[in-house]
Amino acid sequence: MPTEVLAEVQNGLAGEQADGAARAGAELRMRHVGAADQPELLHHGELAFGIVRLPVTTPGLVGAVVWDEPLGVVMRPDHRLAARPGLTWDDLATQRLLWYDEGCAPGYAETIPAQLAALGWRAELHPVDDQQALFVHTLQTACDLVALRPRLAVQGETQLHWRPLPTSAAPRERLAVTALAGGRAARVLAQVAERQGWPFLA
């Protein structure tokens, strides 16, 4: 999760009440919860809000988009494709795609490979747990392995090299704050989304 997203959500939601008034001293406590587990925790009231990659396939949730960036190819700096003036789909056809393990970002994990296939890259998927250290380590260990991330998500990461996909219509990573439809958290989220300019998904 990019730190910019966490800061945006923290600034937007902390201390917000259903009537839009800020509550002095209120805090927004965050914890790491897998995307596949968030809907159940929202339904049971153990979470007020979740942050997930879109699309969300679980019914009964509303969301507000806080991040919407085009995806590009990420590789180790000494990868043979790193110095190419421009990548082609033929270049990428020789590469496996480091991708989400089963259960991580379910809707996103299914739709992005399908979009890539429609563009011309039927990637062989190499599943990995979505932890940054493991993600970086795995990319360093294979010469035919690349990943997909928005440029801003890997900016300043010296162990990774980012290249644009060979299309003007690259698939996008969209992150949204979600809440259980019809509840107080959903009303708060709708108010915050309007104030912050976050696109709201009912």
C-alpha atoms as one frame of an Amber mdcrd trajectory, in Angstrom:
protein
   0.000   0.000   0.000   1.626   3.287  -1.032   2.293   5.595   1.915   0.598
   8.406  -0.032  -2.663   6.441   0.097  -2.435   5.851   3.836  -1.764   9.551
   4.425  -4.684  10.545   2.175  -7.064   8.208   4.003  -5.778   9.257   7.434
  -6.200  12.951   6.633  -9.620  12.416   5.101 -11.252  10.154   7.670  -9.660
  10.901  11.037 -12.113  12.569  13.365 -14.935  12.788  10.825 -18.493  12.476
  12.159 -21.684  11.647  10.250 -22.684  15.328  10.222 -19.311  16.304   8.723
 -17.962  17.952  11.879 -14.463  17.109  13.068 -14.186  15.522  16.515 -11.255
  16.882  18.522  -8.583  14.326  19.355 -10.154  11.499  17.326  -7.814   8.920
  15.812  -8.014   6.516  12.922  -6.276   3.286  13.918  -4.965   1.266  10.985
  -3.970  -2.383  10.838  -2.954  -4.777   8.077  -5.798  -7.047   6.947  -5.820
  -9.081   3.736  -8.245  -7.864   1.082 -10.063 -11.213   1.035 -10.778 -10.946
   4.793 -11.951  -7.336   4.848 -15.574  -7.825   3.684 -16.334 -10.295   6.482
 -14.751  -8.006   9.098 -16.752  -5.053   7.745 -19.980  -7.095   7.934 -19.236
  -8.102  11.547 -18.387  -4.559  12.586 -14.764  -5.354  13.402 -13.647  -2.802
  10.796 -15.311   0.514  10.036 -13.442   0.950   6.751 -11.244  -1.133   4.470
  -8.747  -0.218   1.758  -8.758  -2.520  -1.269  -7.721  -2.713  -4.899 -10.664
  -2.430  -7.252 -12.728  -4.094  -8.502 -14.430  -5.431  -5.382 -16.598  -8.460
  -6.057 -18.339  -8.532  -2.646 -21.910  -7.139  -2.694 -23.157  -4.739  -0.040
 -20.165  -2.402   0.056 -19.677   1.203  -1.003 -16.323   2.755  -1.814 -14.408
   5.928  -2.563 -11.449   5.883  -4.964  -8.324   7.386  -3.361  -5.684   6.218
  -5.876  -5.914   5.717  -9.637  -2.605   5.225 -11.475  -1.536   3.450 -14.697
   0.483   0.271 -14.259   3.984  -0.175 -15.643   6.557  -2.963 -15.718   8.861
  -3.354 -12.722  12.113  -5.328 -12.881  15.520  -5.477 -11.277  17.908  -2.741
 -12.505  20.220  -5.191 -14.318  17.363  -6.963 -16.122  18.035  -7.320 -19.872
  14.913  -5.282 -20.677  15.798  -2.405 -18.345  17.893  -0.514 -20.920  15.576
  -1.026 -23.920  14.399   2.295 -25.412  10.840   0.980 -25.408   9.252  -2.329
 -24.447   7.148  -4.346 -26.872   4.589  -7.070 -26.267   7.074  -9.500 -27.847
   9.635  -8.498 -25.191   7.120  -9.161 -22.440   6.032 -12.500 -23.953   9.379
 -13.935 -22.800   8.735 -12.871 -19.194   6.793 -14.418 -16.345   4.646 -12.017
 -14.302   5.147 -11.835 -10.552   1.557 -11.709  -9.395  -0.680 -11.923  -6.364
  -1.018 -15.142  -4.422  -4.484 -16.706  -4.232  -6.715 -14.646  -1.955  -4.832
 -11.344  -2.367  -6.958  -8.636  -4.052  -9.311 -11.204  -5.668 -11.132  -8.994
  -8.221  -7.985  -7.107  -9.224  -5.894 -10.271  -9.468  -8.324 -11.717 -12.006
  -9.106  -8.668 -14.149  -5.607  -7.283 -14.790  -4.197 -10.465 -16.448  -7.333
 -10.559 -18.621  -6.753  -6.926 -19.669  -3.113  -7.721 -20.479  -4.173 -10.702
 -22.593  -6.533  -8.456 -24.562  -3.618  -6.073 -25.186  -1.320  -8.869 -26.392
   0.459 -10.354 -23.366  -0.795 -13.690 -22.062   1.549 -13.726 -19.107   2.541
 -16.847 -17.222   1.792 -15.917 -13.609   4.283 -16.478 -10.788   2.302 -16.098
  -7.528   3.874 -14.418  -4.490   2.609 -13.059  -1.186   2.035  -9.290  -1.411
   4.743  -8.256   1.067   7.200  -5.633  -0.170  10.398  -7.348   1.048   9.389
 -10.685  -0.506   8.240  -8.947  -3.690  11.613  -7.187  -4.135  13.595 -10.314
  -3.204  11.728 -12.506  -5.699  12.339 -10.058  -8.555  16.074 -10.123  -7.779
  16.308 -13.916  -8.058  15.101 -14.536 -11.644  16.119 -13.136 -15.040  12.744
 -13.827 -16.722  10.511 -12.273 -14.076   8.828  -8.852 -14.030   5.976  -7.291
 -12.071   3.379  -4.564 -12.480   3.149  -1.484 -10.282   2.325   2.204 -10.745
   5.435   4.339 -11.110   4.712   6.272  -7.910   4.489   3.041  -5.909   8.156
   2.169  -6.594   9.600   5.667  -6.844  12.855   5.905  -4.889  13.219   2.105
  -4.651  16.806   1.590  -5.842  16.390  -2.182  -6.208  13.595  -1.764  -8.773
  13.450  -0.299 -12.287  10.134   0.914 -13.796   9.212   0.958 -17.502   5.887
   1.926 -19.143   3.779  -0.730 -20.800   3.730  -0.565 -24.631   0.243   0.957
 -24.806  -1.491   4.277 -24.262  -4.316   2.431 -22.493  -2.428   0.648 -19.712
  -4.424  -1.170 -17.041  -4.736   0.897 -13.871  -4.370   0.243 -10.171  -7.326
   1.776  -8.336  -7.439   1.741  -4.552 -10.617   2.527  -2.653 -11.750   3.021
   0.908 -14.763   0.754   1.474 -17.534   0.573   4.047 -20.676  -1.463   4.635
 -23.543   0.045   2.630 -26.342   1.634   4.656 -24.356   2.115   7.847 -22.880
   5.108   9.649 -19.418   4.465   8.164 -20.902   4.568   4.647 -22.526   7.945
   5.375 -19.242   9.291   6.749 -17.358   7.951   3.724 -19.803   9.608   1.306
 -19.374  12.960   3.082 -15.595  12.690   3.161 -15.490  11.615  -0.500 -17.474
  14.703  -1.513 -15.218  17.001   0.514 -11.953  15.366  -0.646 -12.977  14.934
  -4.278 -12.801  11.131  -4.124 -15.023   9.421  -6.753 -17.745   7.616  -4.781
 -18.927   4.137  -5.796 -22.386   3.306  -4.440
